[in-house]
Amino acid sequence: MSRAEEFEELRPLLSAIAHRMLGDVHEARDVVREAGLRWENSPAQPATARGFLVAAVTRMSIDILTAAGERRPPHEHAPPRQRAQGEDPLLTAVLMLIEELSPLERAVFVLREVLGCGFPQIASALGCTEAACRQLADALCPVGEDGAAAARWPRHIDGAENVARALVAIVPPLSRIGITLEHHRVDGRPRAVFRDRNGQDLHAVVLLDIADGQVRTIRLGSNPTIDSA
C-alpha cells in the first residue's frame, strides 16, 4: 500500500479527531491536509502510518488551540462546556492522542514525552534496542516546518477530574512494561517515584497536592529536584 493510500484509509479517523478537538470543519480539513503532506514528504519510514498521522493531527490541533488561548483573556481560555466541566482542552487533546496509540506506542510516548526519559532508559524499560525506540518516537513526534517537536504534555495539572484522567492515561502503559511507582514524602508532601522493571530510578517524579481525600493537583518533575512551577 502506498503512502497516499494509507493516508486516504485513515482520513475519516484523522478528520474526526481534528474536528472533535477544534470544533471547526474548515480548520480540521486544513490540519488533515497538512498532516497528509507531512506523511507524503517524511524522509524516514515511521513505524506506523496511524501513529505518525494521528500524532501530526493532534499536535497541529494543539498548536492552534494554544495560539487561540494566548489571544483570549484568561477567563475565556476554555469554551463554556469545558469551563463547566473543568476540562483542560490541551490535556484533552493529548489524551486523545494517547487513546489512539498501540500499547507499545503509548509506553514510548509516556516515557519520552511525559517523563522525559532518554532513549537508553526507554530501551532498558521496554527490553528493545535504542534504534527501535527512536523510530517509534520519531513517528509519534513528527517535526514541523520550524523544526520543532516539543512535547505538549502539561507539567502542572489542576482539578481532581483532570488529574484522574491524566493518571489513567499514563499509569497503565507503564504498569504493562513493569514500571512501578514508589510513594514517598518530601517536606511533608506526597510524591511518587518511577522505577523500571530492573529497579532503576527513572529520575521522574509526580508531586501530589491532596485535599479532602482527593488528588487535586499533580506536578511532574525530576528526582531529586522537583519542578514546582
C-alpha positions as a Markdown table, in Angstrom:
| # | Residue | x | y | z |
|---|---|---|---|---|
| 1 | Met | 0.0 | 0.0 | 0.0 |
| 2 | Ser | 1.3 | 3.4 | -0.9 |
| 3 | Arg | 1.6 | 6.3 | 1.5 |
| 4 | Ala | -1.2 | 8.1 | -0.3 |
| 5 | Glu | -3.5 | 5.0 | 0.1 |
| 6 | Glu | -2.6 | 4.7 | 3.8 |
| 7 | Phe | -3.5 | 8.4 | 4.3 |
| 8 | Glu | -6.8 | 8.0 | 2.5 |
| 9 | Glu | -7.7 | 4.9 | 4.5 |
| 10 | Leu | -7.0 | 6.9 | 7.7 |
| 11 | Arg | -8.6 | 10.2 | 6.6 |
| 12 | Pro | -12.0 | 9.6 | 8.3 |
| 13 | Leu | -10.3 | 9.0 | 11.6 |
| 14 | Leu | -8.0 | 12.0 | 11.3 |
| 15 | Ser | -10.9 | 14.2 | 10.3 |
| 16 | Ala | -12.9 | 13.1 | 13.3 |
| 17 | Ile | -10.0 | 13.7 | 15.7 |
| 18 | Ala | -9.3 | 17.2 | 14.2 |
| 19 | His | -13.0 | 18.2 | 14.2 |
| 20 | Arg | -13.5 | 17.0 | 17.8 |
| 21 | Met | -10.5 | 18.9 | 19.0 |
| 22 | Leu | -11.0 | 22.1 | 17.1 |
| 23 | Gly | -14.8 | 22.3 | 16.6 |
| 24 | Asp | -14.4 | 23.9 | 13.2 |
| 25 | Val | -14.8 | 21.9 | 10.0 |
| 26 | His | -12.5 | 24.2 | 7.9 |
| 27 | Glu | -9.7 | 24.2 | 10.4 |
| 28 | Ala | -10.0 | 20.5 | 10.7 |
| 29 | Arg | -9.8 | 20.0 | 7.0 |
| 30 | Asp | -6.7 | 22.2 | 6.8 |
| 31 | Val | -5.0 | 20.2 | 9.6 |
| 32 | Val | -5.7 | 16.9 | 8.0 |
| 33 | Arg | -4.5 | 18.1 | 4.6 |
| 34 | Glu | -1.2 | 19.3 | 6.2 |
| 35 | Ala | -0.8 | 16.0 | 8.0 |
| 36 | Gly | -1.1 | 14.2 | 4.7 |
| 37 | Leu | 1.6 | 16.4 | 3.1 |
| 38 | Arg | 3.9 | 15.7 | 6.1 |
| 39 | Trp | 3.3 | 12.0 | 5.7 |
| 40 | Glu | 4.0 | 12.1 | 2.0 |
| 41 | Asn | 7.2 | 14.1 | 2.4 |
| 42 | Ser | 8.6 | 12.4 | 5.5 |
| 43 | Pro | 12.1 | 11.2 | 4.5 |
| 44 | Ala | 12.1 | 8.4 | 7.2 |
| 45 | Gln | 9.8 | 5.4 | 7.3 |
| 46 | Pro | 7.8 | 5.7 | 10.6 |
| 47 | Ala | 6.8 | 2.6 | 12.5 |
| 48 | Thr | 3.2 | 3.0 | 11.6 |
| 49 | Ala | 1.2 | 5.4 | 9.4 |
| 50 | Arg | -1.6 | 5.6 | 12.0 |
| 51 | Gly | 0.9 | 6.6 | 14.8 |
| 52 | Phe | 2.5 | 9.3 | 12.6 |
| 53 | Leu | -0.7 | 10.8 | 11.2 |
| 54 | Val | -2.6 | 10.8 | 14.5 |
| 55 | Ala | 0.3 | 12.4 | 16.2 |
| 56 | Ala | 0.7 | 15.0 | 13.5 |
| 57 | Val | -3.0 | 15.9 | 13.5 |
| 58 | Thr | -3.1 | 16.1 | 17.3 |
| 59 | Arg | 0.0 | 18.3 | 17.6 |
| 60 | Met | -1.1 | 20.7 | 14.9 |
| 61 | Ser | -4.5 | 21.0 | 16.6 |
| 62 | Ile | -2.9 | 21.6 | 19.9 |
| 63 | Asp | -0.8 | 24.4 | 18.3 |
| 64 | Ile | -4.0 | 26.0 | 17.1 |
| 65 | Leu | -5.7 | 25.7 | 20.5 |
| 66 | Thr | -2.6 | 27.1 | 22.2 |
| 67 | Ala | -2.4 | 30.1 | 19.8 |
| 68 | Ala | -6.1 | 30.8 | 20.2 |
| 69 | Gly | -5.8 | 30.6 | 24.0 |
| 70 | Glu | -3.0 | 33.1 | 24.0 |
| 71 | Arg | -5.2 | 35.6 | 22.1 |
| 72 | Arg | -8.1 | 35.3 | 24.6 |
| 73 | Pro | -8.4 | 36.9 | 28.0 |
| 74 | Pro | -7.6 | 34.3 | 30.8 |
| 75 | His | -11.2 | 33.7 | 31.7 |
| 76 | Glu | -12.1 | 32.8 | 28.1 |
| 77 | His | -9.4 | 30.2 | 27.6 |
| 78 | Ala | -11.9 | 27.3 | 27.5 |
| 79 | Pro | -15.3 | 27.1 | 25.8 |
| 80 | Pro | -18.3 | 27.2 | 28.1 |
| 81 | Arg | -18.8 | 23.4 | 28.1 |
| 82 | Gln | -15.2 | 22.9 | 29.1 |
| 83 | Arg | -15.3 | 25.5 | 31.8 |
| 84 | Ala | -18.5 | 23.9 | 33.2 |
| 85 | Gln | -16.8 | 20.5 | 33.5 |
| 86 | Gly | -13.4 | 21.8 | 34.5 |
| 87 | Glu | -11.7 | 20.3 | 31.4 |
| 88 | Asp | -8.3 | 21.4 | 30.3 |
| 89 | Pro | -8.6 | 21.5 | 26.4 |
| 90 | Leu | -4.9 | 20.8 | 25.8 |
| 91 | Leu | -4.8 | 17.9 | 28.2 |
| 92 | Thr | -7.9 | 16.5 | 26.5 |
| 93 | Ala | -6.2 | 16.8 | 23.1 |
| 94 | Val | -3.1 | 14.9 | 24.3 |
| 95 | Leu | -5.3 | 12.2 | 25.9 |
| 96 | Met | -7.0 | 11.8 | 22.6 |
| 97 | Leu | -3.6 | 11.1 | 21.0 |
| 98 | Ile | -2.7 | 8.5 | 23.7 |
| 99 | Glu | -6.0 | 6.7 | 23.2 |
| 100 | Glu | -5.3 | 6.1 | 19.5 |
| 101 | Leu | -1.9 | 4.6 | 20.1 |
| 102 | Ser | -0.9 | 1.0 | 20.4 |
| 103 | Pro | 0.3 | -0.3 | 23.8 |
| 104 | Leu | 3.9 | 0.0 | 22.8 |
| 105 | Glu | 3.5 | 3.4 | 21.3 |
| 106 | Arg | 1.7 | 4.5 | 24.4 |
| 107 | Ala | 4.7 | 3.4 | 26.6 |
| 108 | Val | 7.2 | 5.2 | 24.4 |
| 109 | Phe | 5.1 | 8.3 | 24.4 |
| 110 | Val | 4.7 | 8.4 | 28.1 |
| 111 | Leu | 8.3 | 7.6 | 28.8 |
| 112 | Arg | 9.6 | 10.2 | 26.3 |
| 113 | Glu | 7.1 | 13.0 | 26.3 |
| 114 | Val | 5.6 | 12.8 | 29.8 |
| 115 | Leu | 8.5 | 11.5 | 32.0 |
| 116 | Gly | 11.3 | 13.0 | 29.8 |
| 117 | Cys | 13.3 | 9.7 | 29.7 |
| 118 | Gly | 16.3 | 9.3 | 27.4 |
| 119 | Phe | 16.4 | 6.6 | 24.8 |
| 120 | Pro | 18.8 | 4.4 | 26.8 |
| 121 | Gln | 16.3 | 4.4 | 29.7 |
| 122 | Ile | 13.4 | 3.7 | 27.3 |
| 123 | Ala | 15.2 | 0.8 | 25.6 |
| 124 | Ser | 16.0 | -0.7 | 29.0 |
| 125 | Ala | 12.4 | -0.3 | 30.2 |
| 126 | Leu | 11.0 | -1.9 | 27.0 |
| 127 | Gly | 13.7 | -4.5 | 26.5 |
| 128 | Cys | 14.4 | -3.4 | 22.9 |
| 129 | Thr | 17.1 | -1.5 | 21.0 |
| 130 | Glu | 17.6 | 2.2 | 21.2 |
| 131 | Ala | 17.2 | 2.3 | 17.4 |
| 132 | Ala | 13.7 | 0.8 | 17.7 |
| 133 | Cys | 12.7 | 3.3 | 20.4 |
| 134 | Arg | 14.0 | 6.2 | 18.3 |
| 135 | Gln | 12.0 | 5.0 | 15.3 |
| 136 | Leu | 8.8 | 4.8 | 17.4 |
| 137 | Ala | 9.4 | 8.2 | 19.0 |
| 138 | Asp | 10.1 | 9.8 | 15.6 |
| 139 | Ala | 6.8 | 8.5 | 14.3 |
| 140 | Leu | 4.9 | 9.9 | 17.3 |
| 141 | Cys | 6.7 | 13.3 | 17.3 |
| 142 | Pro | 6.7 | 14.5 | 13.7 |
| 143 | Val | 8.8 | 17.6 | 13.2 |
| 144 | Gly | 7.0 | 20.7 | 11.8 |
| 145 | Glu | 8.3 | 23.2 | 9.3 |
| 146 | Asp | 10.0 | 25.1 | 12.0 |
| 147 | Gly | 11.9 | 22.0 | 13.1 |
| 148 | Ala | 10.1 | 21.9 | 16.5 |
| 149 | Ala | 8.7 | 18.8 | 18.0 |
| 150 | Ala | 8.4 | 19.9 | 21.6 |
| 151 | Ala | 6.2 | 17.9 | 24.0 |
| 152 | Arg | 2.9 | 19.5 | 24.9 |
| 153 | Trp | 2.1 | 17.3 | 27.9 |
| 154 | Pro | 1.3 | 19.8 | 30.7 |
| 155 | Arg | 3.7 | 19.7 | 33.6 |
| 156 | His | 1.1 | 21.0 | 36.0 |
| 157 | Ile | -2.4 | 19.6 | 36.0 |
| 158 | Asp | -5.2 | 21.0 | 38.2 |
| 159 | Gly | -8.6 | 19.7 | 39.2 |
| 160 | Ala | -9.5 | 16.2 | 40.6 |
| 161 | Glu | -11.2 | 15.2 | 37.3 |
| 162 | Asn | -8.2 | 16.2 | 35.1 |
| 163 | Val | -5.8 | 14.6 | 37.5 |
| 164 | Ala | -7.7 | 11.3 | 37.4 |
| 165 | Arg | -7.9 | 11.3 | 33.5 |
| 166 | Ala | -4.1 | 12.0 | 33.3 |
| 167 | Leu | -3.2 | 9.2 | 35.7 |
| 168 | Val | -5.5 | 6.7 | 33.9 |
| 169 | Ala | -3.7 | 7.6 | 30.7 |
| 170 | Ile | -0.1 | 7.3 | 31.9 |
| 171 | Val | -0.1 | 4.6 | 34.6 |
| 172 | Pro | -1.5 | 1.6 | 32.8 |
| 173 | Pro | 1.0 | 1.8 | 29.9 |
| 174 | Leu | 3.9 | 1.9 | 32.4 |
| 175 | Ser | 2.5 | -0.9 | 34.5 |
| 176 | Arg | 2.3 | -3.2 | 31.5 |
| 177 | Ile | 6.1 | -2.9 | 30.9 |
| 178 | Gly | 6.9 | -3.4 | 34.6 |
| 179 | Ile | 7.4 | 0.3 | 35.7 |
| 180 | Thr | 6.2 | 0.9 | 39.2 |
| 181 | Leu | 5.5 | 3.9 | 41.4 |
| 182 | Glu | 7.0 | 4.2 | 44.8 |
| 183 | His | 5.3 | 6.5 | 47.2 |
| 184 | His | 7.4 | 8.9 | 49.3 |
| 185 | Arg | 7.0 | 12.1 | 51.3 |
| 186 | Val | 9.2 | 15.2 | 50.7 |
| 187 | Asp | 8.8 | 18.1 | 53.2 |
| 188 | Gly | 5.6 | 16.5 | 54.4 |
| 189 | Arg | 4.1 | 16.3 | 50.9 |
| 190 | Pro | 3.4 | 13.0 | 49.0 |
| 191 | Arg | 5.2 | 12.2 | 45.8 |
| 192 | Ala | 5.5 | 9.1 | 43.5 |
| 193 | Val | 8.9 | 8.0 | 42.1 |
| 194 | Phe | 9.0 | 5.9 | 38.9 |
| 195 | Arg | 11.3 | 2.8 | 38.7 |
| 196 | Asp | 11.7 | 0.5 | 35.8 |
| 197 | Arg | 11.4 | -3.3 | 35.9 |
| 198 | Asn | 15.1 | -3.6 | 36.9 |
| 199 | Gly | 14.5 | -1.2 | 39.9 |
| 200 | Gln | 16.4 | 1.7 | 38.3 |
| 201 | Asp | 15.2 | 5.2 | 39.2 |
| 202 | Leu | 13.8 | 6.9 | 36.1 |
| 203 | His | 14.6 | 10.3 | 37.7 |
| 204 | Ala | 11.0 | 11.4 | 37.2 |
| 205 | Val | 8.5 | 12.1 | 40.0 |
| 206 | Val | 4.9 | 13.2 | 40.5 |
| 207 | Leu | 4.3 | 15.7 | 43.2 |
| 208 | Leu | 0.8 | 15.4 | 44.6 |
| 209 | Asp | -1.5 | 18.0 | 46.3 |
| 210 | Ile | -4.2 | 16.3 | 48.2 |
| 211 | Ala | -7.3 | 17.8 | 49.8 |
| 212 | Asp | -10.4 | 16.2 | 51.2 |
| 213 | Gly | -9.0 | 12.7 | 50.3 |
| 214 | Gln | -8.6 | 13.6 | 46.6 |
| 215 | Val | -5.6 | 14.4 | 44.5 |
| 216 | Arg | -6.3 | 18.0 | 43.3 |
| 217 | Thr | -3.0 | 18.8 | 41.6 |
| 218 | Ile | -0.1 | 16.9 | 40.1 |
| 219 | Arg | 3.2 | 18.3 | 39.1 |
| 220 | Leu | 5.7 | 16.4 | 37.0 |
| 221 | Gly | 9.4 | 16.9 | 37.8 |
| 222 | Ser | 12.8 | 15.3 | 38.1 |
| 223 | Asn | 14.2 | 13.4 | 41.0 |
| 224 | Pro | 15.6 | 14.6 | 43.4 |
| 225 | Thr | 14.7 | 18.2 | 42.5 |
| 226 | Ile | 11.1 | 18.7 | 41.7 |
| 227 | Asp | 9.9 | 21.5 | 39.5 |
| 228 | Ser | 7.1 | 23.2 | 41.4 |
| 229 | Ala | 6.4 | 25.9 | 38.8 |
